[in-house]
Amino acid sequence: MDIEIKDDQDVIRITVNGDIEMMTIKSFKQKLFEIGQNTNKNIEIDLSNVDYIDSSGVGVLISLLKLQKKKGRSLIINKVSSKVLNVLKLSSLSDVFNI
Amino acid sequence: MGKDESPILQMKTGRSGRSLDETRRRLLEFLQRNAVHDDISSQIELAVYEAIANIIEHGDRAYRKSSVQLHIEIAPPEIRISIRYRGNEFDITAIELPDLKRHFHSGRDGGLGIHIIRTLMDRVEYDFSGNSNELRMVKKYSPS
């Protein structure tokens, strides 16, 4: 898994490529929290190149969403694969992320 | 495999992320080889993954070197899954499922794996005897 970060004027755009699971969760969590803790901008995440996300990966997204809300900023998942969408729906989170 | 025999996958997996990744790959191959529909395959993949991940992350450390045994049988009108492992008793069927939105808003993000397993599977059963655990899951399945 790798993560591309594009720091635009008002928003940080993150693209994740590869699966988010036990083998990659540490790096995923570390990078997302680092971004969340060091920015005051809105964040957009593209998960269209992620075929698989487990419950720990969803937990990281929830934590980042809470961190953004505390700052009065947003976290938007703007693109998502069908498999990831299913997991977010199962977690009752698809509407929380406005997908 | 004889004409009337159900396809079966039996394998042992170590308690590590690498082993779990390999298990997930072999499980998907088995389901695809037997023409199980993608939706059902994905649901079984996720439920099995979450169940074994739970054992790896929260299981008794004293048994960290003991393997987890996975048995899957495609026997329409259902697919039967059994996961056996050694460790302390932990009955995921006895846990009350939270309202997830309220749960997350209250600041917690755990418990999702168990929710996923119980939501995706049509039946989940658990047995504990001695130090041996067995989690059985059933998914309804009709070949098209």
gemmi code that builds the backbone of each chain (N, CA, C; Angstrom):
import gemmi

chains = {
    "A": [
        ("MET", (0.843, -1.198, 0.000), (0.000, 0.000, 0.000), (0.882, 1.254, 0.000)),
        ("ASP", (0.507, 2.256, -0.787), (1.199, 3.536, -0.679), (0.175, 4.670, -0.675)),
        ("ILE", (0.626, 5.775, -0.153), (-0.275, 6.917, 0.023), (0.302, 8.137, -0.690)),
        ("GLU", (-0.493, 8.756, -1.562), (-0.065, 9.986, -2.238), (-0.763, 11.166, -1.556)),
        ("ILE", (0.007, 12.204, -1.308), (-0.551, 13.380, -0.620), (-0.347, 14.614, -1.482)),
        ("LYS", (-1.433, 15.342, -1.716), (-1.340, 16.577, -2.490), (-1.886, 17.718, -1.614)),
        ("ASP", (-1.011, 18.650, -1.293), (-1.395, 19.747, -0.402), (-1.842, 20.945, -1.245)),
        ("ASP", (-3.160, 21.087, -1.451), (-3.684, 22.207, -2.221), (-3.963, 23.391, -1.286)),
        ("GLN", (-4.470, 24.471, -1.875), (-4.649, 25.693, -1.085), (-5.583, 25.508, 0.124)),
        ("ASP", (-6.773, 24.896, -0.127), (-7.750, 24.784, 0.953), (-7.961, 23.356, 1.441)),
        ("VAL", (-7.359, 22.422, 0.762), (-7.660, 21.028, 1.081), (-6.428, 20.141, 0.885)),
        ("ILE", (-6.349, 19.126, 1.714), (-5.298, 18.125, 1.515), (-5.955, 16.917, 0.851)),
        ("ARG", (-5.444, 16.540, -0.310), (-6.007, 15.401, -1.045), (-5.107, 14.185, -0.857)),
        ("ILE", (-5.728, 13.101, -0.363), (-4.974, 11.871, -0.094), (-5.504, 10.773, -1.020)),
        ("THR", (-4.596, 10.098, -1.715), (-4.988, 8.947, -2.528), (-4.292, 7.716, -1.963)),
        ("VAL", (-5.090, 6.687, -1.647), (-4.522, 5.447, -1.109), (-4.541, 4.399, -2.220)),
        ("ASN", (-3.401, 3.743, -2.427), (-3.305, 2.678, -3.436), (-2.935, 1.370, -2.737)),
        ("GLY", (-3.818, 0.376, -2.831), (-3.523, -0.923, -2.205), (-4.442, -1.201, -1.028)),
        ("ASP", (-4.333, -2.414, -0.513), (-5.242, -2.855, 0.557), (-4.893, -2.244, 1.912)),
        ("ILE", (-5.940, -2.021, 2.705), (-5.758, -1.542, 4.086), (-6.147, -2.695, 4.996)),
        ("GLU", (-5.157, -3.396, 5.508), (-5.424, -4.561, 6.356), (-4.290, -4.696, 7.378)),
        ("MET", (-4.226, -5.826, 8.047), (-3.313, -5.975, 9.182), (-1.852, -5.660, 8.834)),
        ("MET", (-1.449, -6.012, 7.613), (-0.056, -5.813, 7.209), (0.269, -4.334, 6.944)),
        ("THR", (-0.757, -3.554, 6.625), (-0.494, -2.172, 6.217), (-1.097, -1.136, 7.175)),
        ("ILE", (-1.832, -1.612, 8.176), (-2.596, -0.686, 9.016), (-1.704, 0.290, 9.790)),
        ("LYS", (-0.532, -0.177, 10.218), (0.345, 0.668, 11.027), (0.763, 1.912, 10.234)),
        ("SER", (1.191, 1.675, 9.005), (1.639, 2.791, 8.167), (0.463, 3.707, 7.788)),
        ("PHE", (-0.691, 3.102, 7.493), (-1.896, 3.874, 7.149), (-2.281, 4.802, 8.302)),
        ("LYS", (-2.314, 4.227, 9.506), (-2.707, 4.986, 10.700), (-1.712, 6.120, 10.971)),
        ("GLN", (-0.440, 5.770, 10.910), (0.621, 6.742, 11.192), (0.543, 7.941, 10.238)),
        ("LYS", (0.410, 7.643, 8.940), (0.406, 8.728, 7.948), (-0.835, 9.596, 8.059)),
        ("LEU", (-1.989, 8.963, 8.252), (-3.224, 9.751, 8.338), (-3.262, 10.621, 9.599)),
        ("PHE", (-2.792, 10.069, 10.722), (-2.795, 10.852, 11.961), (-1.798, 12.001, 11.883)),
        ("GLU", (-0.683, 11.733, 11.241), (0.332, 12.779, 11.073), (-0.263, 13.953, 10.289)),
        ("ILE", (-0.974, 13.626, 9.230), (-1.619, 14.674, 8.424), (-2.679, 15.391, 9.256)),
        ("GLY", (-3.533, 14.600, 9.919), (-4.631, 15.173, 10.702), (-4.130, 16.093, 11.808)),
        ("GLN", (-3.040, 15.716, 12.436), (-2.538, 16.503, 13.569), (-1.785, 17.755, 13.126)),
        ("ASN", (-1.338, 17.767, 11.880), (-0.509, 18.888, 11.424), (-1.181, 19.820, 10.426)),
        ("THR", (-2.461, 19.632, 10.185), (-3.122, 20.525, 9.237), (-4.371, 21.153, 9.831)),
        ("ASN", (-4.704, 22.311, 9.308), (-5.948, 22.945, 9.705), (-6.871, 23.039, 8.483)),
        ("LYS", (-6.567, 22.236, 7.472), (-7.368, 22.253, 6.239), (-8.355, 21.090, 6.233)),
        ("ASN", (-9.318, 21.163, 5.310), (-10.195, 20.013, 5.084), (-9.372, 18.900, 4.426)),
        ("ILE", (-9.845, 17.662, 4.577), (-9.129, 16.520, 3.982), (-10.086, 15.757, 3.071)),
        ("GLU", (-9.599, 15.407, 1.899), (-10.365, 14.539, 0.976), (-9.560, 13.271, 0.737)),
        ("ILE", (-10.241, 12.135, 0.807), (-9.539, 10.860, 0.593), (-10.138, 10.129, -0.603)),
        ("ASP", (-9.263, 9.658, -1.464), (-9.669, 8.851, -2.621), (-9.328, 7.385, -2.318)),
        ("LEU", (-10.379, 6.551, -2.184), (-10.168, 5.127, -1.887), (-10.546, 4.251, -3.090)),
        ("SER", (-10.543, 4.846, -4.276), (-10.969, 4.061, -5.449), (-9.963, 2.976, -5.830)),
        ("ASN", (-8.707, 3.123, -5.380), (-7.708, 2.086, -5.675), (-7.490, 1.136, -4.507)),
        ("VAL", (-8.453, 1.121, -3.577), (-8.372, 0.200, -2.434), (-9.405, -0.908, -2.648)),
        ("ASP", (-8.937, -2.130, -2.749), (-9.852, -3.261, -2.974), (-10.356, -3.851, -1.665)),
        ("TYR", (-9.604, -3.617, -0.611), (-9.963, -4.260, 0.650), (-9.644, -3.344, 1.826)),
        ("ILE", (-10.603, -3.188, 2.721), (-10.356, -2.453, 3.972), (-10.962, -3.271, 5.104)),
        ("ASP", (-10.224, -3.435, 6.186), (-10.775, -4.209, 7.307), (-11.326, -3.245, 8.376)),
        ("SER", (-11.811, -3.814, 9.477), (-12.461, -2.967, 10.485), (-11.470, -2.018, 11.152)),
        ("SER", (-10.190, -2.413, 11.232), (-9.194, -1.503, 11.825), (-8.986, -0.287, 10.933)),
        ("GLY", (-9.007, -0.505, 9.621), (-8.873, 0.599, 8.666), (-10.048, 1.559, 8.788)),
        ("VAL", (-11.239, 1.009, 8.956), (-12.426, 1.852, 9.147), (-12.281, 2.641, 10.447)),
        ("GLY", (-11.717, 2.002, 11.481), (-11.487, 2.666, 12.762), (-10.575, 3.885, 12.617)),
        ("VAL", (-9.557, 3.767, 11.746), (-8.643, 4.894, 11.523), (-9.404, 6.052, 10.861)),
        ("LEU", (-10.264, 5.734, 9.907), (-11.054, 6.779, 9.238), (-11.972, 7.484, 10.244)),
        ("ILE", (-12.559, 6.698, 11.141), (-13.443, 7.284, 12.158), (-12.658, 8.225, 13.076)),
        ("SER", (-11.478, 7.786, 13.492), (-10.651, 8.616, 14.375), (-10.248, 9.911, 13.687)),
        ("LEU", (-9.899, 9.809, 12.399), (-9.503, 11.013, 11.659), (-10.705, 11.948, 11.484)),
        ("LEU", (-11.871, 11.373, 11.247), (-13.088, 12.181, 11.118), (-13.352, 12.964, 12.407)),
        ("LYS", (-13.174, 12.274, 13.546), (-13.395, 12.939, 14.841), (-12.380, 14.059, 15.070)),
        ("LEU", (-11.141, 13.802, 14.677), (-10.084, 14.805, 14.809), (-10.395, 16.040, 13.958)),
        ("GLN", (-10.873, 15.813, 12.748), (-11.211, 16.924, 11.857), (-12.392, 17.733, 12.419)),
        ("LYS", (-13.387, 17.012, 12.950), (-14.573, 17.691, 13.495), (-14.208, 18.580, 14.671)),
        ("LYS", (-13.284, 18.111, 15.489), (-12.826, 18.899, 16.646), (-12.258, 20.234, 16.199)),
        ("LYS", (-11.637, 20.246, 15.024), (-11.018, 21.467, 14.510), (-12.005, 22.281, 13.668)),
        ("GLY", (-13.203, 21.758, 13.497), (-14.189, 22.426, 12.647), (-13.898, 22.215, 11.172)),
        ("ARG", (-13.176, 21.169, 10.850), (-12.830, 20.844, 9.457), (-13.519, 19.548, 9.044)),
        ("SER", (-13.457, 19.276, 7.743), (-14.179, 18.095, 7.244), (-13.229, 16.992, 6.788)),
        ("LEU", (-13.772, 15.801, 6.745), (-13.084, 14.663, 6.114), (-14.082, 14.074, 5.129)),
        ("ILE", (-13.722, 14.104, 3.863), (-14.637, 13.598, 2.839), (-13.965, 12.454, 2.082)),
        ("ILE", (-14.695, 11.364, 1.924), (-14.208, 10.286, 1.058), (-14.878, 10.521, -0.286)),
        ("ASN", (-14.112, 10.995, -1.254), (-14.763, 11.431, -2.500), (-14.826, 10.342, -3.572)),
        ("LYS", (-13.978, 9.328, -3.464), (-14.059, 8.210, -4.408), (-13.832, 6.923, -3.633)),
        ("VAL", (-14.557, 5.888, -4.045), (-14.471, 4.653, -3.267), (-14.772, 3.448, -4.160)),
        ("SER", (-14.070, 2.337, -3.952), (-14.365, 1.122, -4.724), (-15.620, 0.465, -4.150)),
        ("SER", (-16.224, -0.434, -4.921), (-17.487, -1.034, -4.461), (-17.282, -1.898, -3.210)),
        ("LYS", (-16.122, -2.556, -3.116), (-15.884, -3.418, -1.948), (-15.728, -2.577, -0.676)),
        ("VAL", (-15.022, -1.461, -0.809), (-14.847, -0.581, 0.352), (-16.189, 0.047, 0.733)),
        ("LEU", (-16.961, 0.428, -0.276), (-18.276, 1.018, -0.006), (-19.148, 0.047, 0.795)),
        ("ASN", (-19.079, -1.246, 0.430), (-19.859, -2.244, 1.166), (-19.476, -2.289, 2.641)),
        ("VAL", (-18.175, -2.222, 2.919), (-17.725, -2.265, 4.319), (-18.195, -1.014, 5.064)),
        ("LEU", (-18.122, 0.140, 4.397), (-18.566, 1.378, 5.046), (-20.080, 1.353, 5.279)),
        ("LYS", (-20.806, 0.769, 4.348), (-22.264, 0.650, 4.537), (-22.569, -0.255, 5.723)),
        ("LEU", (-21.826, -1.365, 5.800), (-22.009, -2.297, 6.919), (-21.727, -1.636, 8.248)),
        ("SER", (-20.808, -0.675, 8.222), (-20.428, 0.031, 9.445), (-21.352, 1.218, 9.702)),
        ("SER", (-22.380, 1.360, 8.890), (-23.328, 2.484, 8.982), (-22.605, 3.813, 8.811)),
        ("LEU", (-21.540, 3.828, 8.025), (-20.726, 5.032, 7.930), (-20.784, 5.711, 6.568)),
        ("SER", (-21.453, 5.088, 5.600), (-21.440, 5.681, 4.264), (-22.076, 7.072, 4.276)),
        ("ASP", (-23.144, 7.266, 5.077), (-23.762, 8.590, 5.100), (-22.965, 9.570, 5.965)),
        ("VAL", (-22.249, 9.044, 6.969), (-21.402, 9.911, 7.803), (-20.322, 10.555, 6.934)),
        ("PHE", (-19.823, 9.799, 5.967), (-18.792, 10.314, 5.069), (-19.390, 10.894, 3.779)),
        ("ASN", (-20.707, 11.016, 3.739), (-21.408, 11.578, 2.572), (-21.087, 10.846, 1.268)),
        ("ILE", (-21.034, 9.524, 1.323), (-20.725, 8.767, 0.102), (-22.041, 8.385, -0.577)),
    ],
    "B": [
        ("MET", (-12.248, -35.227, -5.865), (-13.591, -34.993, -5.333), (-14.623, -35.738, -6.167)),
        ("GLY", (-15.463, -36.561, -5.553), (-16.492, -37.301, -6.267), (-17.616, -36.392, -6.709)),
        ("LYS", (-18.494, -36.949, -7.540), (-19.565, -36.135, -8.121), (-20.463, -35.480, -7.067)),
        ("ASP", (-20.747, -36.250, -5.982), (-21.689, -35.741, -4.985), (-21.021, -35.114, -3.771)),
        ("GLU", (-19.701, -35.018, -3.803), (-19.024, -34.453, -2.645), (-18.988, -32.931, -2.714)),
        ("SER", (-19.098, -32.311, -1.531), (-19.043, -30.846, -1.471), (-17.595, -30.388, -1.534)),
        ("PRO", (-17.319, -29.293, -2.248), (-15.959, -28.748, -2.234), (-15.586, -28.278, -0.830)),
        ("ILE", (-14.395, -28.645, -0.409), (-13.940, -28.303, 0.950), (-12.551, -27.670, 0.877)),
        ("LEU", (-12.372, -26.649, 1.653), (-11.036, -26.071, 1.836), (-10.676, -26.249, 3.304)),
        ("GLN", (-9.529, -26.881, 3.543), (-9.044, -27.034, 4.915), (-7.635, -26.487, 4.976)),
        ("MET", (-7.372, -25.626, 5.902), (-6.006, -25.116, 6.006), (-5.700, -24.641, 7.419)),
        ("LYS", (-4.408, -24.606, 7.706), (-3.961, -24.070, 8.993), (-3.289, -22.742, 8.712)),
        ("THR", (-3.508, -21.793, 9.599), (-2.868, -20.499, 9.406), (-2.181, -20.052, 10.697)),
        ("GLY", (-1.020, -19.419, 10.543), (-0.311, -18.896, 11.706), (-0.975, -17.618, 12.195)),
        ("ARG", (-0.596, -17.203, 13.412), (-1.228, -15.997, 13.977), (-0.385, -14.762, 13.655)),
        ("SER", (-0.345, -14.428, 12.372), (0.395, -13.228, 11.952), (-0.330, -12.596, 10.769)),
        ("GLY", (-0.028, -11.315, 10.543), (-0.641, -10.608, 9.428), (-0.297, -11.257, 8.093)),
        ("ARG", (0.940, -11.733, 7.972), (1.365, -12.354, 6.715), (0.567, -13.639, 6.442)),
        ("SER", (0.407, -14.458, 7.486), (-0.366, -15.708, 7.332), (-1.826, -15.402, 7.011)),
        ("LEU", (-2.334, -14.382, 7.658), (-3.732, -14.020, 7.427), (-3.947, -13.542, 5.985)),
        ("ASP", (-2.977, -12.812, 5.476), (-3.036, -12.341, 4.098), (-3.060, -13.528, 3.119)),
        ("GLU", (-2.209, -14.503, 3.395), (-2.143, -15.713, 2.563), (-3.468, -16.502, 2.662)),
        ("THR", (-4.018, -16.572, 3.864), (-5.293, -17.279, 4.071), (-6.407, -16.612, 3.264)),
        ("ARG", (-6.441, -15.304, 3.316), (-7.467, -14.541, 2.586), (-7.355, -14.818, 1.079)),
        ("ARG", (-6.112, -14.845, 0.586), (-5.881, -15.086, -0.845), (-6.345, -16.493, -1.243)),
        ("ARG", (-5.982, -17.502, -0.428), (-6.368, -18.897, -0.748), (-7.873, -19.100, -0.631)),
        ("LEU", (-8.474, -18.437, 0.339), (-9.920, -18.537, 0.523), (-10.658, -17.983, -0.705)),
        ("LEU", (-10.220, -16.816, -1.151), (-10.860, -16.203, -2.329), (-10.679, -17.080, -3.571)),
        ("GLU", (-9.482, -17.625, -3.744), (-9.216, -18.524, -4.886), (-10.168, -19.717, -4.863)),
        ("PHE", (-10.325, -20.304, -3.668), (-11.205, -21.468, -3.500), (-12.650, -21.111, -3.863)),
        ("LEU", (-13.122, -19.980, -3.369), (-14.512, -19.592, -3.638), (-14.709, -19.264, -5.120)),
        ("GLN", (-13.727, -18.600, -5.717), (-13.838, -18.251, -7.149), (-13.752, -19.491, -8.022)),
        ("ARG", (-12.872, -20.417, -7.643), (-12.719, -21.680, -8.406), (-14.028, -22.465, -8.408)),
        ("ASN", (-14.796, -22.322, -7.336), (-16.064, -23.047, -7.241), (-17.257, -22.168, -7.617)),
        ("ALA", (-16.957, -21.088, -8.335), (-17.981, -20.223, -8.948), (-18.960, -19.621, -7.949)),
        ("VAL", (-18.471, -19.364, -6.738), (-19.319, -18.663, -5.768), (-19.382, -17.193, -6.196)),
        ("HIS", (-20.585, -16.646, -6.189), (-20.790, -15.276, -6.657), (-19.911, -14.281, -5.877)),
        ("ASP", (-19.449, -13.247, -6.569), (-18.526, -12.264, -5.968), (-19.045, -11.649, -4.673)),
        ("ASP", (-20.348, -11.337, -4.638), (-20.909, -10.711, -3.433), (-20.756, -11.630, -2.219)),
        ("ILE", (-21.104, -12.900, -2.433), (-21.024, -13.873, -1.330), (-19.555, -14.106, -0.961)),
        ("SER", (-18.700, -14.213, -1.980), (-17.259, -14.417, -1.727), (-16.689, -13.283, -0.876)),
        ("SER", (-17.035, -12.052, -1.237), (-16.521, -10.889, -0.498), (-16.997, -10.898, 0.950)),
        ("GLN", (-18.240, -11.300, 1.147), (-18.786, -11.312, 2.501), (-18.099, -12.379, 3.360)),
        ("ILE", (-17.860, -13.550, 2.752), (-17.173, -14.625, 3.488), (-15.722, -14.217, 3.755)),
        ("GLU", (-15.088, -13.631, 2.747), (-13.704, -13.158, 2.896), (-13.584, -12.222, 4.099)),
        ("LEU", (-14.497, -11.266, 4.170), (-14.441, -10.268, 5.234), (-14.732, -10.884, 6.606)),
        ("ALA", (-15.749, -11.746, 6.670), (-16.114, -12.353, 7.959), (-14.985, -13.248, 8.487)),
        ("VAL", (-14.399, -14.060, 7.597), (-13.308, -14.948, 8.019), (-12.097, -14.117, 8.431)),
        ("TYR", (-11.798, -13.092, 7.634), (-10.657, -12.216, 7.950), (-10.834, -11.587, 9.333)),
        ("GLU", (-12.008, -11.021, 9.581), (-12.240, -10.334, 10.858), (-12.173, -11.309, 12.035)),
        ("ALA", (-12.691, -12.526, 11.820), (-12.676, -13.522, 12.901), (-11.234, -13.905, 13.254)),
        ("ILE", (-10.411, -14.166, 12.232), (-9.028, -14.580, 12.509), (-8.203, -13.392, 13.009)),
        ("ALA", (-8.445, -12.203, 12.467), (-7.736, -11.002, 12.942), (-8.016, -10.784, 14.431)),
        ("ASN", (-9.253, -11.040, 14.823), (-9.642, -10.911, 16.225), (-8.852, -11.878, 17.116)),
        ("ILE", (-8.662, -13.091, 16.603), (-7.911, -14.107, 17.359), (-6.440, -13.669, 17.468)),
        ("ILE", (-5.890, -13.158, 16.368), (-4.482, -12.729, 16.374), (-4.286, -11.541, 17.322)),
        ("GLU", (-5.205, -10.580, 17.248), (-5.013, -9.342, 18.014), (-5.392, -9.475, 19.490)),
        ("HIS", (-6.428, -10.266, 19.759), (-6.932, -10.301, 21.138), (-6.822, -11.668, 21.797)),
        ("GLY", (-6.291, -12.652, 21.057), (-6.202, -14.006, 21.608), (-5.137, -14.110, 22.692)),
        ("ASP", (-5.214, -15.190, 23.432), (-4.287, -15.473, 24.520), (-2.849, -15.558, 23.981)),
        ("ARG", (-1.948, -14.702, 24.517), (-0.554, -14.657, 24.036), (0.163, -15.998, 24.240)),
        ("ALA", (-0.291, -16.764, 25.224), (0.353, -18.055, 25.492), (0.228, -19.006, 24.297)),
        ("TYR", (-0.741, -18.743, 23.435), (-0.979, -19.635, 22.282), (-0.594, -18.968, 20.964)),
        ("ARG", (0.256, -17.948, 21.040), (0.546, -17.184, 19.816), (1.239, -18.010, 18.747)),
        ("LYS", (1.883, -19.119, 19.162), (2.543, -19.961, 18.153), (1.651, -21.102, 17.675)),
        ("SER", (0.485, -21.237, 18.258), (-0.394, -22.330, 17.821), (-1.254, -21.852, 16.644)),
        ("SER", (-1.476, -22.767, 15.726), (-2.151, -22.370, 14.481), (-3.668, -22.245, 14.661)),
        ("VAL", (-4.277, -21.625, 13.693), (-5.737, -21.511, 13.620), (-6.174, -22.406, 12.455)),
        ("GLN", (-7.169, -23.253, 12.698), (-7.610, -24.183, 11.649), (-8.894, -23.678, 11.006)),
        ("LEU", (-8.844, -23.624, 9.704), (-9.999, -23.125, 8.946), (-10.557, -24.254, 8.077)),
        ("HIS", (-11.858, -24.424, 8.127), (-12.532, -25.457, 7.329), (-13.747, -24.803, 6.670)),
        ("ILE", (-13.799, -24.886, 5.349), (-14.945, -24.299, 4.634), (-15.519, -25.336, 3.688)),
        ("GLU", (-16.821, -25.465, 3.732), (-17.491, -26.442, 2.874), (-18.614, -25.738, 2.110)),
        ("ILE", (-18.571, -25.904, 0.796), (-19.654, -25.351, -0.032), (-20.703, -26.440, -0.189)),
        ("ALA", (-21.778, -26.296, 0.545), (-22.806, -27.342, 0.567), (-24.171, -26.681, 0.393)),
        ("PRO", (-24.504, -26.283, -0.861), (-25.779, -25.596, -1.089), (-26.935, -26.336, -0.419)),
        ("PRO", (-27.818, -25.639, 0.270), (-28.084, -24.196, 0.195), (-27.270, -23.331, 1.165)),
        ("GLU", (-26.104, -23.825, 1.585), (-25.303, -22.979, 2.461), (-23.815, -23.230, 2.302)),
        ("ILE", (-23.037, -22.298, 2.794), (-21.588, -22.461, 2.897), (-21.271, -22.461, 4.390)),
        ("ARG", (-20.571, -23.543, 4.820), (-20.295, -23.688, 6.257), (-18.826, -23.415, 6.536)),
        ("ILE", (-18.597, -22.633, 7.555), (-17.228, -22.236, 7.903), (-16.981, -22.601, 9.365)),
        ("SER", (-15.836, -23.215, 9.606), (-15.458, -23.500, 10.995), (-14.043, -22.968, 11.229)),
        ("ILE", (-13.864, -22.265, 12.338), (-12.541, -21.758, 12.714), (-12.245, -22.295, 14.118)),
        ("ARG", (-11.188, -23.116, 14.204), (-10.817, -23.705, 15.499), (-9.470, -23.148, 15.947)),
        ("TYR", (-9.376, -22.865, 17.224), (-8.109, -22.347, 17.748), (-8.056, -22.558, 19.248)),
        ("ARG", (-6.831, -22.550, 19.781), (-6.654, -22.711, 21.213), (-6.550, -21.332, 21.871)),
        ("GLY", (-7.056, -21.251, 23.097), (-6.980, -19.972, 23.810), (-8.114, -19.832, 24.806)),
        ("ASN", (-8.152, -18.674, 25.438), (-9.213, -18.408, 26.410), (-10.578, -18.304, 25.732)),
        ("GLU", (-11.600, -18.536, 26.532), (-12.959, -18.475, 26.015), (-13.314, -17.032, 25.626)),
        ("PHE", (-13.837, -16.889, 24.420), (-14.323, -15.572, 23.993), (-15.476, -15.785, 23.009)),
        ("ASP", (-16.670, -15.595, 23.524), (-17.869, -15.915, 22.739), (-18.396, -14.646, 22.054)),
        ("ILE", (-18.127, -14.533, 20.761), (-18.561, -13.310, 20.060), (-20.077, -13.287, 19.855)),
        ("THR", (-20.726, -14.444, 20.035), (-22.184, -14.462, 19.850), (-22.900, -13.914, 21.098)),
        ("ALA", (-22.154, -13.819, 22.210), (-22.784, -13.376, 23.472), (-22.659, -11.867, 23.677)),
        ("ILE", (-21.917, -11.220, 22.774), (-21.699, -9.781, 22.948), (-22.866, -8.993, 22.346)),
        ("GLU", (-23.342, -8.026, 23.113), (-24.450, -7.212, 22.615), (-23.915, -6.232, 21.562)),
        ("LEU", (-24.553, -6.219, 20.400), (-24.079, -5.331, 19.331), (-24.538, -3.905, 19.592)),
        ("PRO", (-23.600, -2.962, 19.513), (-23.980, -1.565, 19.768), (-24.643, -0.927, 18.558)),
        ("ASP", (-25.351, 0.172, 18.801), (-25.788, 1.025, 17.703), (-24.511, 1.715, 17.212)),
        ("LEU", (-24.070, 1.380, 16.004), (-22.738, 1.799, 15.577), (-22.551, 3.310, 15.519)),
        ("LYS", (-23.551, 4.017, 15.007), (-23.382, 5.477, 14.896), (-23.190, 6.101, 16.272)),
        ("ARG", (-24.040, 5.667, 17.223), (-23.945, 6.199, 18.572), (-22.603, 5.789, 19.202)),
        ("HIS", (-22.222, 4.553, 18.913), (-20.972, 3.981, 19.412), (-19.776, 4.830, 18.955)),
        ("PHE", (-19.734, 5.164, 17.663), (-18.623, 5.939, 17.125), (-18.644, 7.379, 17.640)),
        ("HIS", (-19.847, 7.945, 17.708), (-19.941, 9.328, 18.176), (-19.524, 9.451, 19.639)),
        ("SER", (-19.643, 8.346, 20.385), (-19.254, 8.404, 21.795), (-17.734, 8.304, 21.952)),
        ("GLY", (-17.024, 8.159, 20.850), (-15.561, 8.184, 20.913), (-14.908, 6.828, 20.792)),
        ("ARG", (-15.708, 5.763, 20.605), (-15.111, 4.432, 20.486), (-15.069, 4.000, 19.015)),
        ("ASP", (-14.079, 3.211, 18.674), (-14.044, 2.716, 17.302), (-13.820, 1.203, 17.249)),
        ("GLY", (-13.842, 0.536, 18.383), (-13.670, -0.922, 18.409), (-15.003, -1.625, 18.240)),
        ("GLY", (-14.967, -2.942, 18.154), (-16.201, -3.729, 18.097), (-16.798, -3.859, 16.718)),
        ("LEU", (-16.186, -3.217, 15.748), (-16.748, -3.252, 14.400), (-16.597, -4.625, 13.745)),
        ("GLY", (-15.476, -5.290, 14.006), (-15.225, -6.610, 13.401), (-16.317, -7.612, 13.758)),
        ("ILE", (-16.686, -7.640, 15.024), (-17.730, -8.579, 15.475), (-19.077, -8.208, 14.852)),
        ("HIS", (-19.327, -6.924, 14.778), (-20.568, -6.452, 14.141), (-20.613, -6.927, 12.676)),
        ("ILE", (-19.489, -6.796, 11.988), (-19.424, -7.199, 10.575), (-19.694, -8.701, 10.435)),
        ("ILE", (-19.056, -9.499, 11.268), (-19.239, -10.954, 11.197), (-20.713, -11.316, 11.388)),
        ("ARG", (-21.295, -10.758, 12.431), (-22.681, -11.144, 12.754), (-23.693, -10.563, 11.780)),
        ("THR", (-23.334, -9.462, 11.122), (-24.245, -8.884, 10.134), (-24.177, -9.663, 8.815)),
        ("LEU", (-22.969, -10.066, 8.433), (-22.795, -10.712, 7.128), (-23.230, -12.176, 7.110)),
        ("MET", (-23.037, -12.867, 8.224), (-23.334, -14.293, 8.240), (-24.783, -14.556, 8.654)),
        ("ASP", (-25.350, -15.632, 8.139), (-26.740, -15.942, 8.477), (-26.846, -16.644, 9.828)),
        ("ARG", (-25.774, -17.328, 10.199), (-25.778, -17.988, 11.515), (-24.347, -17.975, 12.062)),
        ("VAL", (-24.201, -17.639, 13.332), (-22.883, -17.679, 13.976), (-23.047, -18.431, 15.294)),
        ("GLU", (-22.218, -19.457, 15.471), (-22.285, -20.256, 16.698), (-20.883, -20.388, 17.279)),
        ("TYR", (-20.834, -20.616, 18.589), (-19.532, -20.696, 19.249), (-19.553, -21.820, 20.277)),
        ("ASP", (-18.460, -22.574, 20.338), (-18.294, -23.623, 21.352), (-16.937, -23.481, 22.015)),
        ("PHE", (-16.909, -23.766, 23.296), (-15.642, -23.743, 24.021), (-15.562, -24.984, 24.886)),
        ("SER", (-14.436, -25.680, 24.787), (-14.254, -26.874, 25.601), (-12.770, -27.007, 25.924)),
        ("GLY", (-12.446, -27.153, 27.211), (-11.032, -27.180, 27.602), (-10.438, -25.834, 27.231)),
        ("ASN", (-9.410, -25.845, 26.406), (-8.889, -24.557, 25.915), (-9.086, -24.441, 24.410)),
        ("SER", (-10.057, -25.193, 23.915), (-10.306, -25.230, 22.476), (-11.573, -24.446, 22.116)),
        ("ASN", (-11.408, -23.536, 21.179), (-12.532, -22.704, 20.721), (-12.940, -23.112, 19.309)),
        ("GLU", (-14.209, -23.069, 19.049), (-14.669, -23.243, 17.657), (-15.744, -22.194, 17.349)),
        ("LEU", (-15.469, -21.449, 16.279), (-16.448, -20.485, 15.788), (-17.015, -21.052, 14.492)),
        ("ARG", (-18.321, -21.225, 14.445), (-18.961, -21.747, 13.223), (-19.839, -20.656, 12.619)),
        ("MET", (-19.676, -20.494, 11.314), (-20.472, -19.468, 10.622), (-21.124, -20.123, 9.409)),
        ("VAL", (-22.339, -19.712, 9.134), (-23.059, -20.268, 7.984), (-23.571, -19.119, 7.124)),
        ("LYS", (-23.337, -19.240, 5.819), (-23.878, -18.264, 4.870), (-24.801, -19.000, 3.907)),
        ("LYS", (-26.022, -18.501, 3.757), (-26.944, -19.122, 2.797), (-26.401, -18.918, 1.386)),
        ("TYR", (-26.553, -19.950, 0.559), (-25.941, -19.867, -0.771), (-26.679, -20.757, -1.765)),
        ("SER", (-27.100, -20.156, -2.854), (-27.713, -20.943, -3.945), (-26.913, -20.682, -5.214)),
        ("PRO", (-26.278, -21.713, -5.782), (-25.534, -21.494, -7.029), (-26.488, -21.047, -8.123)),
        ("SER", (-26.056, -20.069, -8.930), (-26.954, -19.585, -9.984), (-26.760, -20.408, -11.248)),
    ],
}
model = gemmi.Model(1)
for chain_id, residues in chains.items():
    chain = gemmi.Chain(chain_id)
    for i, (resn, *xyz) in enumerate(residues, 1):
        res = gemmi.Residue()
        res.name, res.seqid = resn, gemmi.SeqId(i, " ")
        for name, pos in zip(("N", "CA", "C"), xyz):
            atom = gemmi.Atom()
            atom.name, atom.element = name, gemmi.Element(name[0])
            atom.pos, atom.b_iso = gemmi.Position(*pos), 0.0
            res.add_atom(atom)
        chain.add_residue(res)
    model.add_chain(chain)
structure = gemmi.Structure()
structure.add_model(model)
structure.setup_entities()
